[in-house]
Each structure stands twice: as C-alpha cells, then as structure tokens.
Amino acid sequence: MKKIDAIIKPFKLDDVREALSDLGISGLTVTEVKGFGRQKGHTELYRGAEYVVDFLPKIKIEVVLSDDKLDAALEAIQNAARTGKIGDGKIFVYTVEQAIRIRTGEHDEDAI
C-alpha cells in the first residue's frame, strides 16, 4: 500500500477529487494548509500598507491506495492539478505498513 500526499492550489481540489473518483479512489482526506516553495509568497496591500504574505494557502490531499493504483493516481493528480504556472504544488509518496478499518477490524487493502 502507498500513501500519497499532494499539495495543490485550492481551486484545483474539485478537479483532483473528480480525477481520483474516476479511477475508483473515493477515500481521501483534505486539509487547508499554508506554505511556500519556489513561489516564495507575494506582497499585498491592506488599508494602504504593504505587507508580505510569506505563506500561501494550499490544499493537502492525503489518500492511501493499493500499489497497483499508484501510477494511475499520480498521473491523474498531476494532470488535474497542473496549471503550468509556479506554485502548482508537490506530490509525495510513502509506503504504508498497515491499515485497519476501526468499525469492522478489516486489515490492509481490505481496510482501504
């Protein structure tokens, strides 16, 4: 099993969710996060004063899936989240040792 953490632009969430759903991947966790990378942040004007916004709003999507769905999921996320501009995000992949569905006690791939 693998876990994907994808950091994307907020307005791309529906596109990514739909792309994963089309692959039969329905269970995911979404968190509003802030951060920066090469994009660095930007300057904004508030009540006539200029200030720097160091951390930009992003969405973090977490999904655990079977190994055989990984490549399709990665491609779907990339295609759905890409705008071609700086700040499109990052995807991280981790190995998941064990998963348990609390309600039924199912383990590993049966639990996801």
ZIFENMO-V855596 format. One record per residue. N is the residue number from 1. RES is the residue in one small letter. PSI is psi as a letter, one per 30 degrees, with the letter a starting at -180 (* if undefined). Layout:
n	res	psi
N	RES	PSI
N	RES	PSI
This chain:
n	res	psi
1	m	l
2	k	l
3	k	k
4	i	k
5	d	j
6	a	k
7	i	j
8	i	l
9	k	k
10	p	e
11	f	f
12	k	f
13	l	e
14	d	e
15	d	e
16	v	e
17	r	e
18	e	e
19	a	e
20	l	e
21	s	e
22	d	f
23	l	f
24	g	g
25	i	j
26	s	f
27	g	j
28	l	l
29	t	k
30	v	k
31	t	k
32	e	k
33	v	l
34	k	k
35	g	a
36	f	l
37	g	b
38	r	f
39	q	f
40	k	e
41	g	a
42	h	l
43	t	k
44	e	l
45	l	k
46	y	j
47	r	h
48	g	f
49	a	k
50	e	k
51	y	l
52	v	k
53	v	j
54	d	e
55	f	k
56	l	k
57	p	k
58	k	l
59	i	k
60	k	k
61	i	k
62	e	k
63	v	k
64	v	k
65	l	l
66	s	l
67	d	e
68	d	f
69	k	f
70	l	e
71	d	e
72	a	e
73	a	e
74	l	e
75	e	e
76	a	e
77	i	e
78	q	e
79	n	e
80	a	e
81	a	f
82	r	k
83	t	f
84	g	g
85	k	l
86	i	k
87	g	g
88	d	f
89	g	a
90	k	l
91	i	k
92	f	k
93	v	k
94	y	l
95	t	k
96	v	k
97	e	e
98	q	k
99	a	k
100	i	k
101	r	j
102	i	e
103	r	e
104	t	f
105	g	g
106	e	k
107	h	l
108	d	b
109	e	f
110	d	f
111	a	f
112	i	*
